[in-house]
Amino acid sequence: MAKKQDLQEWIIAALKAHGGEAHLTRIAQHIWENHEAELLASGDLFYTWQYDMRWQAQHLKAAGKLEKHRKSWRLTGK
């Protein structure tokens, strides 16, 4: 079963798949396409995952792993 913390790994994977930078909607699309079954089986997270994804991105930003650039998110390389 997926947990909120899994979203951090999925965000990083989505960004890597898009060359290190992507718009929020592309990240969400990548996560859905690659983790649909896990999200469907995740209980309440299924209903909140896009909101939680933004919070997990904030944690990545605070850790220096991600930065927001205009309307995109970008990996910092850390």
Phi, psi and omega per residue, in radians:
M1 nan 2.311 -3.132
A2 -1.243 2.584 3.089
K3 -2.165 2.832 -3.123
K4 -0.925 -0.693 -3.096
Q5 -1.128 -0.460 3.092
D6 -1.080 -0.488 -3.119
L7 -1.067 -0.535 3.106
Q8 -1.069 -0.833 3.112
E9 -1.093 -0.695 -3.116
W10 -1.198 -0.637 3.081
I11 -1.099 -0.823 3.140
I12 -1.066 -0.771 3.120
A13 -1.083 -0.723 3.128
A14 -1.120 -0.749 3.125
L15 -1.129 -0.736 3.099
K16 -1.074 -0.699 3.139
A17 -1.150 -0.369 -3.140
H18 -1.900 0.455 3.060
G19 1.381 0.269 3.082
G20 1.700 -0.130 3.133
E21 -2.594 2.412 3.134
A22 -2.804 2.711 3.043
H23 -1.276 2.634 -3.126
L24 -0.877 -0.729 -3.110
T25 -1.161 -0.601 3.097
R26 -1.198 -0.652 3.107
I27 -1.132 -0.820 3.123
A28 -1.069 -0.732 3.124
Q29 -1.087 -0.773 3.124
H30 -1.064 -0.794 3.135
I31 -1.065 -0.800 -3.133
W32 -1.088 -0.791 -3.104
E33 -1.134 -0.517 -3.067
N34 -1.778 -0.244 -3.058
H35 -2.383 0.405 -3.107
E36 -0.947 -0.855 -3.092
A37 -1.083 -0.717 3.131
E38 -1.147 -0.700 3.123
L39 -1.166 -0.735 3.131
L40 -1.081 -0.523 -3.115
A41 -1.648 0.146 -2.988
S42 -1.651 0.202 3.123
G43 1.203 -2.308 -3.083
D44 -1.081 -0.486 -3.141
L45 -1.025 -0.513 3.108
F46 -0.985 -0.625 -3.086
Y47 -1.505 -0.245 -3.046
T48 -2.153 0.053 -2.941
W49 -1.063 -0.604 -3.139
Q50 -1.240 -0.633 3.036
Y51 -1.152 -0.831 -3.138
D52 -1.115 -0.568 3.099
M53 -1.023 -0.710 3.126
R54 -1.143 -0.702 3.107
W55 -1.161 -0.699 3.117
Q56 -1.158 -0.571 3.049
A57 -1.125 -0.651 3.079
Q58 -1.079 -0.699 3.093
H59 -1.115 -0.721 3.095
L60 -1.128 -0.674 3.102
K61 -1.117 -0.789 3.129
A62 -1.087 -0.531 3.124
A63 -1.459 -0.049 3.118
G64 1.415 0.227 -3.096
K65 -1.629 -0.256 -3.037
L66 -2.512 2.569 3.015
E67 -2.356 2.650 3.097
K68 -1.662 2.303 -3.105
H69 -2.291 1.849 -3.044
R70 0.977 -2.026 -3.136
K71 -1.802 0.247 -3.114
S72 -2.051 2.882 2.970
W73 -1.935 2.547 -3.077
R74 -2.399 2.423 3.043
L75 -1.283 2.507 -3.138
T76 -1.620 -0.271 -3.107
G77 1.606 0.053 3.125
K78 -1.556 nan nan
